């Protein structure tokens, strides 16, 4: 699939297999209860219906699937990292999980009520347009898409500058592809796919601070401390975009 999906498609997929192979559902479930995660969940769940099937495309260890199902949402997980699905199934065999690619979803046209994608579509060299086209295809009219994508914030720009000076690929390494999208590029992609944007906002400012070092880090897995959370709340108001870690887009299929 390298011609269509980019030279790093297979190596990025293998990297995810290795990442998830050393991860824990319990740890992921704890992380999804961090303050920044709960704020994001509270922002998008009012747009979702509990009467429709919702797909999380790129579900990983399925912490979001488990959390949202416990909240009463009918969420199905899909991932191309088989190890992640196996680990998630060992934790809870009742989860509806599928192996698949976000570029070729195993659902009929106009069949689902929701599509969730949290930090996934930035990992494809060909861009997000093909995956967004698939999301549009499988959603029924009025269906909701929730998308989070990393933003080129001040920390990203510092890392990119340092890598460029070192002669390395900016924001990527030789095997694992990852990019960022500014607000205009993200909106252009979503609207070009046919969606109507309902909400677009910067999120997880505390996690941007986490990237600056130990003074902002808690003891847990990617955990921010009280200082980062408090400053993150301030930055969300006074400097929402420079310190934006992830842009959340909520969009509807007409």
Secondary structure, DSSP 4 states (H G I P E B T S, - for coil): -HHHH-TTHHHHHHHHHHHHHT--HHHHHHHTTSHHHHHHHHHHGGGS-TTSEEEEES-TT-HHHHHHHHTT-EEEEEES-HHHHHHHHHH-TTS-EEE-BTTB-SS-TT-EEEEEEES-GGG-TT-SHHHHHHHHHHEEEEEEEEEEEE---HHHHHHHHHHHHTTPPTT--SS-------HHHHHHHHHHTTEEEEEEEEE-HHHHHHTT-GGGB-SSTT-B-HHHHHHHHHHHHHSTTTT-SEEEEEEEE-
